[in-house]
Amino acid sequence: MVKILLVEDEKAVRELTKVKLKDKYTILEAEDGLKAFDVLDNEHVDIMIVDVMMPNMDGFEFVGELREMGDNTPVIMLTAMDSFAHKKKGYNLGIDEYLTKPIDYEELTWHIEAILRRYKINTDKEIKLGKFVISESAMTVVYDGTQIDLTETEFKLLYKLLSYPGVIFTKQQIMDDIWGYDSETDYSTIKVFINRLRNKIGECDEFEIVSARGVGYKAEIKA
């Protein structure tokens, strides 16, 4: 199920939003930007819904730092301030959608679904990049008509990275999602699997696996 991080300081708004969206999405919560980064240290999310006016770190500061870190996770910004200047600031920081309060939950759902289609998050079971095809349903990887043999773990890791091109996954996120929360595997294992993948897909010109020093990894599509 699609994971949404709701960053909102008003508890009543968080509770109502969870009630309205819980049947379609998994909702994670944070009461300000600082708490949101704590959540992101341990969870990968597909979309963020971020309020502007919050204590400690407001929505603008949060999105600004997020984008500076290279995190391109889609952001829907919520605010009671319906002014051109605020909208311009939000879009200049890299948000994807801008909605004003009070929240119209039907409209919010439209925007979420539009973003899912735009980013093809959790909708396609097959990713095609030029001569490269990875199929989740068939658990196969094919390049220029030739199948590339991957282990189950290698496949999961590669599919995850390619499902969100340009998005940096921290080592902890990768560890939790691929190996599980209770795994005794350490970060060095991730590096081993990344190197194996790089060797096996070395001839693929369509993308590369890039290291974000000290943070994690991402798949970068080549122009």
URKA-V845760 format. One record per residue. N is the residue number from 1. RES is the residue in one small letter. PSI is psi as a letter, one per 40 degrees, with the letter a starting at -180 (none if undefined). NEAR is the number of other ideal C-beta (glycine too) atoms within 10 Angstrom. Layout:
N	RES	PSI	NEAR
N	RES	PSI	NEAR
This chain:
1	m	i	11
2	v	h	18
3	k	h	16
4	i	h	23
5	l	h	22
6	l	h	25
7	v	h	29
8	e	h	24
9	d	d	18
10	e	h	14
11	k	d	10
12	a	d	8
13	v	d	16
14	r	d	19
15	e	d	12
16	l	d	14
17	t	d	21
18	k	d	16
19	v	d	11
20	k	d	16
21	l	e	19
22	k	d	12
23	d	d	7
24	k	d	13
25	y	i	19
26	t	h	15
27	i	h	20
28	l	i	18
29	e	i	17
30	a	i	22
31	e	e	18
32	d	i	19
33	g	d	24
34	l	d	15
35	k	d	17
36	a	d	27
37	f	d	17
38	d	d	10
39	v	d	16
40	l	d	21
41	d	d	10
42	n	e	13
43	e	i	16
44	h	h	18
45	v	i	19
46	d	d	22
47	i	i	22
48	m	h	27
49	i	h	25
50	v	h	25
51	d	i	23
52	v	d	20
53	m	h	15
54	m	i	23
55	p	i	10
56	n	d	12
57	m	h	17
58	d	i	19
59	g	d	27
60	f	d	21
61	e	d	16
62	f	d	27
63	v	d	24
64	g	d	17
65	e	d	15
66	l	d	22
67	r	d	15
68	e	d	10
69	m	e	13
70	g	e	14
71	d	h	22
72	n	f	17
73	t	h	20
74	p	i	24
75	v	h	25
76	i	h	21
77	m	h	26
78	l	h	23
79	t	i	20
80	a	e	11
81	m	g	12
82	d	g	11
83	s	i	10
84	f	d	7
85	a	d	8
86	h	d	17
87	k	d	16
88	k	d	11
89	k	d	17
90	g	d	23
91	y	d	13
92	n	d	10
93	l	e	19
94	g	f	15
95	i	i	21
96	d	d	19
97	e	i	20
98	y	h	19
99	l	i	15
100	t	i	15
101	k	i	15
102	p	i	8
103	i	h	16
104	d	h	11
105	y	d	13
106	e	d	8
107	e	d	11
108	l	d	18
109	t	d	14
110	w	d	12
111	h	d	17
112	i	d	22
113	e	d	13
114	a	d	14
115	i	d	18
116	l	d	17
117	r	d	10
118	r	d	10
119	y	e	19
120	k	f	11
121	i	h	18
122	n	f	12
123	t	d	10
124	d	h	11
125	k	e	11
126	e	h	11
127	i	h	19
128	k	h	12
129	l	g	17
130	g	b	13
131	k	e	14
132	f	h	19
133	v	h	17
134	i	h	23
135	s	h	16
136	e	d	14
137	s	d	7
138	a	e	11
139	m	f	12
140	t	i	15
141	v	h	24
142	v	h	15
143	y	h	19
144	d	f	11
145	g	e	7
146	t	h	9
147	q	h	10
148	i	h	18
149	d	h	9
150	l	i	21
151	t	i	12
152	e	d	9
153	t	d	13
154	e	d	19
155	f	d	19
156	k	d	18
157	l	d	24
158	l	d	23
159	y	d	18
160	k	d	18
161	l	d	23
162	l	d	18
163	s	d	18
164	y	g	19
165	p	h	15
166	g	e	13
167	v	h	20
168	i	h	20
169	f	h	23
170	t	i	20
171	k	d	18
172	q	d	17
173	q	d	20
174	i	d	22
175	m	d	20
176	d	d	16
177	d	d	15
178	i	d	19
179	w	e	18
180	g	i	10
181	y	d	9
182	d	e	6
183	s	i	11
184	e	e	7
185	t	i	13
186	d	i	11
187	y	d	12
188	s	d	8
189	t	d	17
190	i	d	20
191	k	d	13
192	v	d	10
193	f	d	21
194	i	d	20
195	n	d	11
196	r	d	15
197	l	d	22
198	r	d	13
199	n	d	8
200	k	d	17
201	i	e	20
202	g	d	9
203	e	e	11
204	c	h	18
205	d	e	13
206	e	d	15
207	f	i	19
208	e	i	14
209	i	h	17
210	v	h	15
211	s	h	13
212	a	h	15
213	r	h	5
214	g	e	7
215	v	c	14
216	g	b	22
217	y	i	23
218	k	i	20
219	a	h	24
220	e	h	12
221	i	h	12
222	k	i	10
223	a	none	2
